[in-house]
Amino acid sequence: MSEYSAFFAQDFASRCHDLLWHFYEPAKARDREVTLLLAVAAAGLVAPLERLIPSRGQPPLDRIVRRQESAQLEARLTESIATSALFDHSAGE
């Protein structure tokens, strides 16, 4: 079994990306690409969130070591999509 070599939320997201890259074409050939995307996205979003958000009642995990990232995530989660810096405002133009 491999170990996470970096900050979990980043390393896990990178591994989810690798899974999508590797399995997308076989899933598409079987008409399962949306299922693959949803399954990997669910894991890729939920697991890191659970480890970073203090209000979830989970053990501290990454929140203690990665306080800055945890605070940044909480700030991002309070933004609306329309005002978020993560939203591509040029889309649809």
PDB file of N, CA, C and O in Angstrom:
ATOM      1  N   MET A   1       0.847  -1.177   0.000  1.00  0.00           N
ATOM      2  CA  MET A   1       0.000   0.000   0.000  1.00  0.00           C
ATOM      3  C   MET A   1       0.888   1.234   0.000  1.00  0.00           C
ATOM      4  O   MET A   1       1.857   1.306   0.756  1.00  0.00           O
ATOM      5  N   SER A   2       0.566   2.186  -0.830  1.00  0.00           N
ATOM      6  CA  SER A   2       1.372   3.398  -0.896  1.00  0.00           C
ATOM      7  C   SER A   2       0.964   4.374   0.207  1.00  0.00           C
ATOM      8  O   SER A   2      -0.147   4.317   0.735  1.00  0.00           O
ATOM      9  N   GLU A   3       1.880   5.253   0.533  1.00  0.00           N
ATOM     10  CA  GLU A   3       1.603   6.284   1.529  1.00  0.00           C
ATOM     11  C   GLU A   3       1.499   7.629   0.826  1.00  0.00           C
ATOM     12  O   GLU A   3       2.102   7.836  -0.227  1.00  0.00           O
ATOM     13  N   TYR A   4       0.741   8.530   1.408  1.00  0.00           N
ATOM     14  CA  TYR A   4       0.632   9.867   0.860  1.00  0.00           C
ATOM     15  C   TYR A   4       1.904  10.616   1.206  1.00  0.00           C
ATOM     16  O   TYR A   4       2.280  10.722   2.373  1.00  0.00           O
ATOM     17  N   SER A   5       2.562  11.132   0.183  1.00  0.00           N
ATOM     18  CA  SER A   5       3.861  11.752   0.386  1.00  0.00           C
ATOM     19  C   SER A   5       3.768  13.252   0.644  1.00  0.00           C
ATOM     20  O   SER A   5       4.735  13.865   1.097  1.00  0.00           O
ATOM     21  N   ALA A   6       2.639  13.831   0.366  1.00  0.00           N
ATOM     22  CA  ALA A   6       2.484  15.278   0.494  1.00  0.00           C
ATOM     23  C   ALA A   6       1.238  15.565   1.340  1.00  0.00           C
ATOM     24  O   ALA A   6       0.603  14.648   1.861  1.00  0.00           O
ATOM     25  N   PHE A   7       0.912  16.806   1.463  1.00  0.00           N
ATOM     26  CA  PHE A   7      -0.303  17.250   2.117  1.00  0.00           C
ATOM     27  C   PHE A   7      -1.473  16.461   1.517  1.00  0.00           C
ATOM     28  O   PHE A   7      -1.683  16.493   0.304  1.00  0.00           O
ATOM     29  N   PHE A   8      -2.229  15.759   2.352  1.00  0.00           N
ATOM     30  CA  PHE A   8      -3.252  14.820   1.898  1.00  0.00           C
ATOM     31  C   PHE A   8      -4.202  15.418   0.870  1.00  0.00           C
ATOM     32  O   PHE A   8      -4.421  14.813  -0.180  1.00  0.00           O
ATOM     33  N   ALA A   9      -4.771  16.588   1.141  1.00  0.00           N
ATOM     34  CA  ALA A   9      -5.778  17.154   0.242  1.00  0.00           C
ATOM     35  C   ALA A   9      -5.220  17.351  -1.169  1.00  0.00           C
ATOM     36  O   ALA A   9      -5.932  17.143  -2.151  1.00  0.00           O
ATOM     37  N   GLN A  10      -3.958  17.747  -1.273  1.00  0.00           N
ATOM     38  CA  GLN A  10      -3.346  17.915  -2.593  1.00  0.00           C
ATOM     39  C   GLN A  10      -2.975  16.577  -3.207  1.00  0.00           C
ATOM     40  O   GLN A  10      -3.240  16.335  -4.384  1.00  0.00           O
ATOM     41  N   ASP A  11      -2.366  15.715  -2.420  1.00  0.00           N
ATOM     42  CA  ASP A  11      -1.926  14.424  -2.929  1.00  0.00           C
ATOM     43  C   ASP A  11      -3.122  13.571  -3.340  1.00  0.00           C
ATOM     44  O   ASP A  11      -3.093  12.932  -4.391  1.00  0.00           O
ATOM     45  N   PHE A  12      -4.164  13.556  -2.530  1.00  0.00           N
ATOM     46  CA  PHE A  12      -5.349  12.776  -2.846  1.00  0.00           C
ATOM     47  C   PHE A  12      -6.017  13.300  -4.109  1.00  0.00           C
ATOM     48  O   PHE A  12      -6.439  12.513  -4.957  1.00  0.00           O
ATOM     49  N   ALA A  13      -6.118  14.613  -4.244  1.00  0.00           N
ATOM     50  CA  ALA A  13      -6.706  15.194  -5.454  1.00  0.00           C
ATOM     51  C   ALA A  13      -5.882  14.824  -6.685  1.00  0.00           C
ATOM     52  O   ALA A  13      -6.440  14.537  -7.743  1.00  0.00           O
ATOM     53  N   SER A  14      -4.585  14.830  -6.551  1.00  0.00           N
ATOM     54  CA  SER A  14      -3.710  14.440  -7.661  1.00  0.00           C
ATOM     55  C   SER A  14      -3.926  12.978  -8.034  1.00  0.00           C
ATOM     56  O   SER A  14      -3.932  12.632  -9.215  1.00  0.00           O
ATOM     57  N   ARG A  15      -4.101  12.127  -7.039  1.00  0.00           N
ATOM     58  CA  ARG A  15      -4.344  10.713  -7.307  1.00  0.00           C
ATOM     59  C   ARG A  15      -5.705  10.509  -7.972  1.00  0.00           C
ATOM     60  O   ARG A  15      -5.846   9.644  -8.837  1.00  0.00           O
ATOM     61  N   CYS A  16      -6.702  11.293  -7.579  1.00  0.00           N
ATOM     62  CA  CYS A  16      -8.010  11.216  -8.233  1.00  0.00           C
ATOM     63  C   CYS A  16      -7.886  11.634  -9.697  1.00  0.00           C
ATOM     64  O   CYS A  16      -8.492  11.023 -10.577  1.00  0.00           O
ATOM     65  N   HIS A  17      -7.108  12.666  -9.949  1.00  0.00           N
ATOM     66  CA  HIS A  17      -6.853  13.097 -11.322  1.00  0.00           C
ATOM     67  C   HIS A  17      -6.214  11.971 -12.128  1.00  0.00           C
ATOM     68  O   HIS A  17      -6.594  11.725 -13.273  1.00  0.00           O
ATOM     69  N   ASP A  18      -5.240  11.286 -11.524  1.00  0.00           N
ATOM     70  CA  ASP A  18      -4.584  10.167 -12.207  1.00  0.00           C
ATOM     71  C   ASP A  18      -5.578   9.061 -12.544  1.00  0.00           C
ATOM     72  O   ASP A  18      -5.517   8.470 -13.622  1.00  0.00           O
ATOM     73  N   LEU A  19      -6.490   8.785 -11.619  1.00  0.00           N
ATOM     74  CA  LEU A  19      -7.508   7.766 -11.890  1.00  0.00           C
ATOM     75  C   LEU A  19      -8.376   8.156 -13.084  1.00  0.00           C
ATOM     76  O   LEU A  19      -8.657   7.337 -13.960  1.00  0.00           O
ATOM     77  N   LEU A  20      -8.794   9.421 -13.103  1.00  0.00           N
ATOM     78  CA  LEU A  20      -9.606   9.883 -14.240  1.00  0.00           C
ATOM     79  C   LEU A  20      -8.828   9.763 -15.541  1.00  0.00           C
ATOM     80  O   LEU A  20      -9.363   9.291 -16.544  1.00  0.00           O
ATOM     81  N   TRP A  21      -7.589  10.179 -15.532  1.00  0.00           N
ATOM     82  CA  TRP A  21      -6.755  10.125 -16.731  1.00  0.00           C
ATOM     83  C   TRP A  21      -6.620   8.692 -17.245  1.00  0.00           C
ATOM     84  O   TRP A  21      -6.723   8.437 -18.444  1.00  0.00           O
ATOM     85  N   HIS A  22      -6.390   7.775 -16.327  1.00  0.00           N
ATOM     86  CA  HIS A  22      -6.150   6.375 -16.694  1.00  0.00           C
ATOM     87  C   HIS A  22      -7.430   5.646 -17.115  1.00  0.00           C
ATOM     88  O   HIS A  22      -7.407   4.857 -18.059  1.00  0.00           O
ATOM     89  N   PHE A  23      -8.528   5.901 -16.436  1.00  0.00           N
ATOM     90  CA  PHE A  23      -9.737   5.110 -16.660  1.00  0.00           C
ATOM     91  C   PHE A  23     -10.808   5.798 -17.500  1.00  0.00           C
ATOM     92  O   PHE A  23     -11.848   5.191 -17.757  1.00  0.00           O
ATOM     93  N   TYR A  24     -10.600   7.028 -17.934  1.00  0.00           N
ATOM     94  CA  TYR A  24     -11.644   7.735 -18.670  1.00  0.00           C
ATOM     95  C   TYR A  24     -11.978   7.066 -20.005  1.00  0.00           C
ATOM     96  O   TYR A  24     -13.150   6.838 -20.306  1.00  0.00           O
ATOM     97  N   GLU A  25     -10.973   6.757 -20.790  1.00  0.00           N
ATOM     98  CA  GLU A  25     -11.253   6.159 -22.107  1.00  0.00           C
ATOM     99  C   GLU A  25     -11.942   4.793 -21.997  1.00  0.00           C
ATOM    100  O   GLU A  25     -12.909   4.550 -22.720  1.00  0.00           O
ATOM    101  N   PRO A  26     -11.474   3.883 -21.109  1.00  0.00           N
ATOM    102  CA  PRO A  26     -12.215   2.631 -20.961  1.00  0.00           C
ATOM    103  C   PRO A  26     -13.659   2.846 -20.483  1.00  0.00           C
ATOM    104  O   PRO A  26     -14.571   2.146 -20.923  1.00  0.00           O
ATOM    105  N   ALA A  27     -13.862   3.815 -19.580  1.00  0.00           N
ATOM    106  CA  ALA A  27     -15.217   4.099 -19.105  1.00  0.00           C
ATOM    107  C   ALA A  27     -16.069   4.670 -20.231  1.00  0.00           C
ATOM    108  O   ALA A  27     -17.244   4.326 -20.363  1.00  0.00           O
ATOM    109  N   LYS A  28     -15.483   5.532 -21.031  1.00  0.00           N
ATOM    110  CA  LYS A  28     -16.213   6.122 -22.155  1.00  0.00           C
ATOM    111  C   LYS A  28     -16.615   5.047 -23.155  1.00  0.00           C
ATOM    112  O   LYS A  28     -17.720   5.085 -23.697  1.00  0.00           O
ATOM    113  N   ALA A  29     -15.730   4.094 -23.404  1.00  0.00           N
ATOM    114  CA  ALA A  29     -16.026   3.008 -24.340  1.00  0.00           C
ATOM    115  C   ALA A  29     -17.209   2.164 -23.863  1.00  0.00           C
ATOM    116  O   ALA A  29     -17.911   1.554 -24.670  1.00  0.00           O
ATOM    117  N   ARG A  30     -17.423   2.135 -22.548  1.00  0.00           N
ATOM    118  CA  ARG A  30     -18.531   1.354 -21.982  1.00  0.00           C
ATOM    119  C   ARG A  30     -19.710   2.242 -21.586  1.00  0.00           C
ATOM    120  O   ARG A  30     -20.620   1.798 -20.887  1.00  0.00           O
ATOM    121  N   ASP A  31     -19.689   3.496 -22.037  1.00  0.00           N
ATOM    122  CA  ASP A  31     -20.744   4.463 -21.727  1.00  0.00           C
ATOM    123  C   ASP A  31     -20.899   4.666 -20.218  1.00  0.00           C
ATOM    124  O   ASP A  31     -22.014   4.722 -19.701  1.00  0.00           O
ATOM    125  N   ARG A  32     -19.760   4.775 -19.520  1.00  0.00           N
ATOM    126  CA  ARG A  32     -19.758   4.963 -18.077  1.00  0.00           C
ATOM    127  C   ARG A  32     -18.905   6.151 -17.642  1.00  0.00           C
ATOM    128  O   ARG A  32     -18.519   6.240 -16.477  1.00  0.00           O
ATOM    129  N   GLU A  33     -18.609   7.060 -18.562  1.00  0.00           N
ATOM    130  CA  GLU A  33     -17.715   8.161 -18.209  1.00  0.00           C
ATOM    131  C   GLU A  33     -18.312   9.100 -17.171  1.00  0.00           C
ATOM    132  O   GLU A  33     -17.586   9.608 -16.316  1.00  0.00           O
ATOM    133  N   VAL A  34     -19.615   9.342 -17.225  1.00  0.00           N
ATOM    134  CA  VAL A  34     -20.235  10.226 -16.235  1.00  0.00           C
ATOM    135  C   VAL A  34     -20.201   9.563 -14.855  1.00  0.00           C
ATOM    136  O   VAL A  34     -19.947  10.228 -13.851  1.00  0.00           O
ATOM    137  N   THR A  35     -20.454   8.268 -14.807  1.00  0.00           N
ATOM    138  CA  THR A  35     -20.385   7.553 -13.531  1.00  0.00           C
ATOM    139  C   THR A  35     -18.975   7.636 -12.956  1.00  0.00           C
ATOM    140  O   THR A  35     -18.806   7.871 -11.759  1.00  0.00           O
ATOM    141  N   LEU A  36     -17.974   7.446 -13.791  1.00  0.00           N
ATOM    142  CA  LEU A  36     -16.580   7.557 -13.340  1.00  0.00           C
ATOM    143  C   LEU A  36     -16.305   8.963 -12.812  1.00  0.00           C
ATOM    144  O   LEU A  36     -15.733   9.123 -11.733  1.00  0.00           O
ATOM    145  N   LEU A  37     -16.709   9.969 -13.562  1.00  0.00           N
ATOM    146  CA  LEU A  37     -16.469  11.352 -13.138  1.00  0.00           C
ATOM    147  C   LEU A  37     -17.147  11.663 -11.799  1.00  0.00           C
ATOM    148  O   LEU A  37     -16.541  12.291 -10.931  1.00  0.00           O
ATOM    149  N   LEU A  38     -18.381  11.233 -11.631  1.00  0.00           N
ATOM    150  CA  LEU A  38     -19.097  11.488 -10.377  1.00  0.00           C
ATOM    151  C   LEU A  38     -18.475  10.730  -9.206  1.00  0.00           C
ATOM    152  O   LEU A  38     -18.340  11.282  -8.114  1.00  0.00           O
ATOM    153  N   ALA A  39     -18.103   9.489  -9.423  1.00  0.00           N
ATOM    154  CA  ALA A  39     -17.512   8.689  -8.349  1.00  0.00           C
ATOM    155  C   ALA A  39     -16.185   9.278  -7.888  1.00  0.00           C
ATOM    156  O   ALA A  39     -15.940   9.403  -6.689  1.00  0.00           O
ATOM    157  N   VAL A  40     -15.337   9.637  -8.835  1.00  0.00           N
ATOM    158  CA  VAL A  40     -14.029  10.186  -8.469  1.00  0.00           C
ATOM    159  C   VAL A  40     -14.179  11.598  -7.904  1.00  0.00           C
ATOM    160  O   VAL A  40     -13.483  11.961  -6.955  1.00  0.00           O
ATOM    161  N   ALA A  41     -15.076  12.391  -8.475  1.00  0.00           N
ATOM    162  CA  ALA A  41     -15.280  13.746  -7.960  1.00  0.00           C
ATOM    163  C   ALA A  41     -15.814  13.715  -6.534  1.00  0.00           C
ATOM    164  O   ALA A  41     -15.407  14.527  -5.703  1.00  0.00           O
ATOM    165  N   ALA A  42     -16.713  12.796  -6.244  1.00  0.00           N
ATOM    166  CA  ALA A  42     -17.252  12.694  -4.885  1.00  0.00           C
ATOM    167  C   ALA A  42     -16.131  12.414  -3.890  1.00  0.00           C
ATOM    168  O   ALA A  42     -16.037  13.073  -2.854  1.00  0.00           O
ATOM    169  N   ALA A  43     -15.293  11.447  -4.199  1.00  0.00           N
ATOM    170  CA  ALA A  43     -14.173  11.130  -3.302  1.00  0.00           C
ATOM    171  C   ALA A  43     -13.178  12.280  -3.256  1.00  0.00           C
ATOM    172  O   ALA A  43     -12.687  12.639  -2.185  1.00  0.00           O
ATOM    173  N   GLY A  44     -12.880  12.856  -4.413  1.00  0.00           N
ATOM    174  CA  GLY A  44     -11.884  13.918  -4.503  1.00  0.00           C
ATOM    175  C   GLY A  44     -12.280  15.201  -3.805  1.00  0.00           C
ATOM    176  O   GLY A  44     -11.420  16.005  -3.447  1.00  0.00           O
ATOM    177  N   LEU A  45     -13.572  15.403  -3.607  1.00  0.00           N
ATOM    178  CA  LEU A  45     -14.040  16.597  -2.902  1.00  0.00           C
ATOM    179  C   LEU A  45     -14.348  16.317  -1.438  1.00  0.00           C
ATOM    180  O   LEU A  45     -13.950  17.082  -0.560  1.00  0.00           O
ATOM    181  N   VAL A  46     -15.045  15.239  -1.177  1.00  0.00           N
ATOM    182  CA  VAL A  46     -15.516  14.970   0.181  1.00  0.00           C
ATOM    183  C   VAL A  46     -14.377  14.628   1.138  1.00  0.00           C
ATOM    184  O   VAL A  46     -14.318  15.176   2.239  1.00  0.00           O
ATOM    185  N   ALA A  47     -13.492  13.754   0.749  1.00  0.00           N
ATOM    186  CA  ALA A  47     -12.419  13.336   1.666  1.00  0.00           C
ATOM    187  C   ALA A  47     -11.554  14.519   2.125  1.00  0.00           C
ATOM    188  O   ALA A  47     -11.346  14.678   3.328  1.00  0.00           O
ATOM    189  N   PRO A  48     -11.045  15.352   1.212  1.00  0.00           N
ATOM    190  CA  PRO A  48     -10.263  16.504   1.680  1.00  0.00           C
ATOM    191  C   PRO A  48     -11.087  17.499   2.503  1.00  0.00           C
ATOM    192  O   PRO A  48     -10.578  18.062   3.472  1.00  0.00           O
ATOM    193  N   LEU A  49     -12.351  17.722   2.132  1.00  0.00           N
ATOM    194  CA  LEU A  49     -13.188  18.636   2.912  1.00  0.00           C
ATOM    195  C   LEU A  49     -13.356  18.146   4.342  1.00  0.00           C
ATOM    196  O   LEU A  49     -13.248  18.926   5.288  1.00  0.00           O
ATOM    197  N   GLU A  50     -13.617  16.870   4.495  1.00  0.00           N
ATOM    198  CA  GLU A  50     -13.806  16.308   5.832  1.00  0.00           C
ATOM    199  C   GLU A  50     -12.566  16.482   6.695  1.00  0.00           C
ATOM    200  O   GLU A  50     -12.669  16.609   7.915  1.00  0.00           O
ATOM    201  N   ARG A  51     -11.412  16.488   6.078  1.00  0.00           N
ATOM    202  CA  ARG A  51     -10.168  16.618   6.837  1.00  0.00           C
ATOM    203  C   ARG A  51      -9.809  18.068   7.142  1.00  0.00           C
ATOM    204  O   ARG A  51      -9.010  18.322   8.044  1.00  0.00           O
ATOM    205  N   LEU A  52     -10.381  19.024   6.412  1.00  0.00           N
ATOM    206  CA  LEU A  52      -9.999  20.425   6.577  1.00  0.00           C
ATOM    207  C   LEU A  52     -11.020  21.298   7.297  1.00  0.00           C
ATOM    208  O   LEU A  52     -10.646  22.311   7.887  1.00  0.00           O
ATOM    209  N   ILE A  53     -12.288  20.935   7.263  1.00  0.00           N
ATOM    210  CA  ILE A  53     -13.313  21.806   7.846  1.00  0.00           C
ATOM    211  C   ILE A  53     -13.552  21.428   9.307  1.00  0.00           C
ATOM    212  O   ILE A  53     -13.954  20.299   9.590  1.00  0.00           O
ATOM    213  N   PRO A  54     -13.312  22.352  10.236  1.00  0.00           N
ATOM    214  CA  PRO A  54     -13.444  22.023  11.656  1.00  0.00           C
ATOM    215  C   PRO A  54     -14.872  21.762  12.112  1.00  0.00           C
ATOM    216  O   PRO A  54     -15.066  21.048  13.096  1.00  0.00           O
ATOM    217  N   SER A  55     -15.863  22.303  11.450  1.00  0.00           N
ATOM    218  CA  SER A  55     -17.240  22.167  11.916  1.00  0.00           C
ATOM    219  C   SER A  55     -17.834  20.790  11.650  1.00  0.00           C
ATOM    220  O   SER A  55     -18.985  20.544  12.013  1.00  0.00           O
ATOM    221  N   ARG A  56     -17.094  19.900  11.037  1.00  0.00           N
ATOM    222  CA  ARG A  56     -17.615  18.579  10.688  1.00  0.00           C
ATOM    223  C   ARG A  56     -17.556  17.581  11.849  1.00  0.00           C
ATOM    224  O   ARG A  56     -18.080  16.473  11.736  1.00  0.00           O
ATOM    225  N   GLY A  57     -16.931  17.960  12.949  1.00  0.00           N
ATOM    226  CA  GLY A  57     -16.849  17.074  14.091  1.00  0.00           C
ATOM    227  C   GLY A  57     -15.843  15.943  13.923  1.00  0.00           C
ATOM    228  O   GLY A  57     -15.863  14.977  14.685  1.00  0.00           O
ATOM    229  N   GLN A  58     -14.982  16.053  12.949  1.00  0.00           N
ATOM    230  CA  GLN A  58     -13.969  15.044  12.700  1.00  0.00           C
ATOM    231  C   GLN A  58     -12.730  15.334  13.552  1.00  0.00           C
ATOM    232  O   GLN A  58     -12.563  16.455  14.034  1.00  0.00           O
ATOM    233  N   PRO A  59     -11.864  14.340  13.740  1.00  0.00           N
ATOM    234  CA  PRO A  59     -10.592  14.618  14.428  1.00  0.00           C
ATOM    235  C   PRO A  59      -9.796  15.674  13.657  1.00  0.00           C
ATOM    236  O   PRO A  59     -10.027  15.854  12.462  1.00  0.00           O
ATOM    237  N   PRO A  60      -8.880  16.364  14.300  1.00  0.00           N
ATOM    238  CA  PRO A  60      -8.180  17.494  13.666  1.00  0.00           C
ATOM    239  C   PRO A  60      -7.469  17.172  12.353  1.00  0.00           C
ATOM    240  O   PRO A  60      -7.497  17.983  11.427  1.00  0.00           O
ATOM    241  N   LEU A  61      -6.835  16.008  12.256  1.00  0.00           N
ATOM    242  CA  LEU A  61      -6.147  15.588  11.037  1.00  0.00           C
ATOM    243  C   LEU A  61      -5.313  16.718  10.443  1.00  0.00           C
ATOM    244  O   LEU A  61      -4.390  17.210  11.091  1.00  0.00           O
ATOM    245  N   ASP A  62      -5.625  17.133   9.221  1.00  0.00           N
ATOM    246  CA  ASP A  62      -4.818  18.133   8.537  1.00  0.00           C
ATOM    247  C   ASP A  62      -5.053  19.558   9.032  1.00  0.00           C
ATOM    248  O   ASP A  62      -4.248  20.447   8.753  1.00  0.00           O
ATOM    249  N   ARG A  63      -6.135  19.785   9.755  1.00  0.00           N
ATOM    250  CA  ARG A  63      -6.447  21.155  10.182  1.00  0.00           C
ATOM    251  C   ARG A  63      -5.378  21.744  11.078  1.00  0.00           C
ATOM    252  O   ARG A  63      -5.114  22.945  11.013  1.00  0.00           O
ATOM    253  N   ILE A  64      -4.759  20.930  11.909  1.00  0.00           N
ATOM    254  CA  ILE A  64      -3.734  21.422  12.831  1.00  0.00           C
ATOM    255  C   ILE A  64      -2.470  21.801  12.074  1.00  0.00           C
ATOM    256  O   ILE A  64      -1.898  22.868  12.299  1.00  0.00           O
ATOM    257  N   VAL A  65      -2.045  20.939  11.191  1.00  0.00           N
ATOM    258  CA  VAL A  65      -0.803  21.163  10.443  1.00  0.00           C
ATOM    259  C   VAL A  65      -1.012  22.171   9.318  1.00  0.00           C
ATOM    260  O   VAL A  65      -0.104  22.941   9.004  1.00  0.00           O
ATOM    261  N   ARG A  66      -2.169  22.175   8.723  1.00  0.00           N
ATOM    262  CA  ARG A  66      -2.457  23.029   7.554  1.00  0.00           C
ATOM    263  C   ARG A  66      -3.502  24.088   7.880  1.00  0.00           C
ATOM    264  O   ARG A  66      -4.544  24.176   7.229  1.00  0.00           O
ATOM    265  N   ARG A  67      -3.210  24.877   8.883  1.00  0.00           N
ATOM    266  CA  ARG A  67      -4.167  25.903   9.325  1.00  0.00           C
ATOM    267  C   ARG A  67      -4.458  26.931   8.230  1.00  0.00           C
ATOM    268  O   ARG A  67      -5.608  27.331   8.046  1.00  0.00           O
ATOM    269  N   GLN A  68      -3.433  27.355   7.510  1.00  0.00           N
ATOM    270  CA  GLN A  68      -3.635  28.368   6.465  1.00  0.00           C
ATOM    271  C   GLN A  68      -4.541  27.829   5.368  1.00  0.00           C
ATOM    272  O   GLN A  68      -5.463  28.522   4.937  1.00  0.00           O
ATOM    273  N   GLU A  69      -4.297  26.611   4.910  1.00  0.00           N
ATOM    274  CA  GLU A  69      -5.124  26.021   3.867  1.00  0.00           C
ATOM    275  C   GLU A  69      -6.557  25.813   4.343  1.00  0.00           C
ATOM    276  O   GLU A  69      -7.507  26.010   3.585  1.00  0.00           O
ATOM    277  N   SER A  70      -6.703  25.418   5.593  1.00  0.00           N
ATOM    278  CA  SER A  70      -8.027  25.226   6.164  1.00  0.00           C
ATOM    279  C   SER A  70      -8.798  26.549   6.199  1.00  0.00           C
ATOM    280  O   SER A  70      -9.979  26.599   5.853  1.00  0.00           O
ATOM    281  N   ALA A  71      -8.125  27.606   6.618  1.00  0.00           N
ATOM    282  CA  ALA A  71      -8.762  28.931   6.658  1.00  0.00           C
ATOM    283  C   ALA A  71      -9.114  29.414   5.253  1.00  0.00           C
ATOM    284  O   ALA A  71     -10.170  30.013   5.051  1.00  0.00           O
ATOM    285  N   GLN A  72      -8.238  29.158   4.283  1.00  0.00           N
ATOM    286  CA  GLN A  72      -8.522  29.550   2.906  1.00  0.00           C
ATOM    287  C   GLN A  72      -9.740  28.806   2.362  1.00  0.00           C
ATOM    288  O   GLN A  72     -10.582  29.389   1.679  1.00  0.00           O
ATOM    289  N   LEU A  73      -9.822  27.512   2.673  1.00  0.00           N
ATOM    290  CA  LEU A  73     -10.968  26.726   2.233  1.00  0.00           C
ATOM    291  C   LEU A  73     -12.255  27.261   2.838  1.00  0.00           C
ATOM    292  O   LEU A  73     -13.252  27.424   2.135  1.00  0.00           O
ATOM    293  N   GLU A  74     -12.241  27.532   4.125  1.00  0.00           N
ATOM    294  CA  GLU A  74     -13.446  28.066   4.763  1.00  0.00           C
ATOM    295  C   GLU A  74     -13.861  29.395   4.143  1.00  0.00           C
ATOM    296  O   GLU A  74     -15.052  29.650   3.962  1.00  0.00           O
ATOM    297  N   ALA A  75     -12.890  30.242   3.816  1.00  0.00           N
ATOM    298  CA  ALA A  75     -13.208  31.517   3.170  1.00  0.00           C
ATOM    299  C   ALA A  75     -13.823  31.300   1.792  1.00  0.00           C
ATOM    300  O   ALA A  75     -14.786  31.974   1.425  1.00  0.00           O
ATOM    301  N   ARG A  76     -13.271  30.361   1.030  1.00  0.00           N
ATOM    302  CA  ARG A  76     -13.813  30.059  -0.305  1.00  0.00           C
ATOM    303  C   ARG A  76     -15.248  29.539  -0.224  1.00  0.00           C
ATOM    304  O   ARG A  76     -16.079  29.853  -1.075  1.00  0.00           O
ATOM    305  N   LEU A  77     -15.528  28.746   0.803  1.00  0.00           N
ATOM    306  CA  LEU A  77     -16.856  28.157   0.929  1.00  0.00           C
ATOM    307  C   LEU A  77     -17.919  29.183   1.294  1.00  0.00           C
ATOM    308  O   LEU A  77     -19.108  28.906   1.135  1.00  0.00           O
ATOM    309  N   THR A  78     -17.532  30.351   1.773  1.00  0.00           N
ATOM    310  CA  THR A  78     -18.510  31.393   2.085  1.00  0.00           C
ATOM    311  C   THR A  78     -18.829  32.257   0.870  1.00  0.00           C
ATOM    312  O   THR A  78     -19.788  33.028   0.899  1.00  0.00           O
ATOM    313  N   GLU A  79     -18.040  32.140  -0.197  1.00  0.00           N
ATOM    314  CA  GLU A  79     -18.254  32.942  -1.399  1.00  0.00           C
ATOM    315  C   GLU A  79     -19.406  32.377  -2.229  1.00  0.00           C
ATOM    316  O   GLU A  79     -19.673  31.175  -2.215  1.00  0.00           O
ATOM    317  N   SER A  80     -20.069  33.257  -2.937  1.00  0.00           N
ATOM    318  CA  SER A  80     -21.037  32.774  -3.918  1.00  0.00           C
ATOM    319  C   SER A  80     -20.276  32.478  -5.212  1.00  0.00           C
ATOM    320  O   SER A  80     -19.179  32.996  -5.423  1.00  0.00           O
ATOM    321  N   ILE A  81     -20.844  31.666  -6.051  1.00  0.00           N
ATOM    322  CA  ILE A  81     -20.174  31.308  -7.300  1.00  0.00           C
ATOM    323  C   ILE A  81     -19.889  32.550  -8.139  1.00  0.00           C
ATOM    324  O   ILE A  81     -18.821  32.662  -8.741  1.00  0.00           O
ATOM    325  N   ALA A  82     -20.824  33.466  -8.179  1.00  0.00           N
ATOM    326  CA  ALA A  82     -20.668  34.653  -9.022  1.00  0.00           C
ATOM    327  C   ALA A  82     -19.513  35.540  -8.590  1.00  0.00           C
ATOM    328  O   ALA A  82     -18.948  36.254  -9.418  1.00  0.00           O
ATOM    329  N   THR A  83     -19.147  35.512  -7.306  1.00  0.00           N
ATOM    330  CA  THR A  83     -18.070  36.380  -6.832  1.00  0.00           C
ATOM    331  C   THR A  83     -16.761  35.632  -6.606  1.00  0.00           C
ATOM    332  O   THR A  83     -15.742  36.247  -6.291  1.00  0.00           O
ATOM    333  N   SER A  84     -16.783  34.335  -6.761  1.00  0.00           N
ATOM    334  CA  SER A  84     -15.594  33.532  -6.497  1.00  0.00           C
ATOM    335  C   SER A  84     -14.513  33.764  -7.546  1.00  0.00           C
ATOM    336  O   SER A  84     -14.796  33.876  -8.739  1.00  0.00           O
ATOM    337  N   ALA A  85     -13.267  33.836  -7.075  1.00  0.00           N
ATOM    338  CA  ALA A  85     -12.132  33.947  -7.983  1.00  0.00           C
ATOM    339  C   ALA A  85     -11.934  32.647  -8.753  1.00  0.00           C
ATOM    340  O   ALA A  85     -11.234  32.630  -9.765  1.00  0.00           O
ATOM    341  N   LEU A  86     -12.537  31.564  -8.290  1.00  0.00           N
ATOM    342  CA  LEU A  86     -12.409  30.268  -8.962  1.00  0.00           C
ATOM    343  C   LEU A  86     -13.359  30.139 -10.150  1.00  0.00           C
ATOM    344  O   LEU A  86     -13.199  29.237 -10.972  1.00  0.00           O
ATOM    345  N   PHE A  87     -14.340  31.027 -10.249  1.00  0.00           N
ATOM    346  CA  PHE A  87     -15.330  30.972 -11.319  1.00  0.00           C
ATOM    347  C   PHE A  87     -14.793  31.652 -12.565  1.00  0.00           C
ATOM    348  O   PHE A  87     -14.258  32.757 -12.484  1.00  0.00           O
ATOM    349  N   ASP A  88     -14.926  31.015 -13.703  1.00  0.00           N
ATOM    350  CA  ASP A  88     -14.474  31.580 -14.975  1.00  0.00           C
ATOM    351  C   ASP A  88     -15.546  32.525 -15.502  1.00  0.00           C
ATOM    352  O   ASP A  88     -16.523  32.096 -16.115  1.00  0.00           O
ATOM    353  N   HIS A  89     -15.350  33.814 -15.255  1.00  0.00           N
ATOM    354  CA  HIS A  89     -16.338  34.824 -15.644  1.00  0.00           C
ATOM    355  C   HIS A  89     -16.388  35.036 -17.165  1.00  0.00           C
ATOM    356  O   HIS A  89     -17.338  35.631 -17.674  1.00  0.00           O
ATOM    357  N   SER A  90     -15.383  34.558 -17.881  1.00  0.00           N
ATOM    358  CA  SER A  90     -15.395  34.724 -19.342  1.00  0.00           C
ATOM    359  C   SER A  90     -16.183  33.615 -20.032  1.00  0.00           C
ATOM    360  O   SER A  90     -16.459  33.714 -21.227  1.00  0.00           O
ATOM    361  N   ALA A  91     -16.548  32.571 -19.309  1.00  0.00           N
ATOM    362  CA  ALA A  91     -17.300  31.467 -19.911  1.00  0.00           C
ATOM    363  C   ALA A  91     -18.667  31.978 -20.364  1.00  0.00           C
ATOM    364  O   ALA A  91     -19.330  32.725 -19.645  1.00  0.00           O
ATOM    365  N   GLY A  92     -19.063  31.583 -21.516  1.00  0.00           N
ATOM    366  CA  GLY A  92     -20.360  31.966 -22.049  1.00  0.00           C
ATOM    367  C   GLY A  92     -20.364  33.286 -22.793  1.00  0.00           C
ATOM    368  O   GLY A  92     -21.407  33.742 -23.262  1.00  0.00           O
ATOM    369  N   GLU A  93     -19.197  33.899 -22.900  1.00  0.00           N
ATOM    370  CA  GLU A  93     -19.137  35.180 -23.638  1.00  0.00           C
ATOM    371  C   GLU A  93     -18.977  34.923 -25.104  1.00  0.00           C
ATOM    372  O   GLU A  93     -18.907  35.865 -25.893  1.00  0.00           O
TER     373      GLU A  93
END
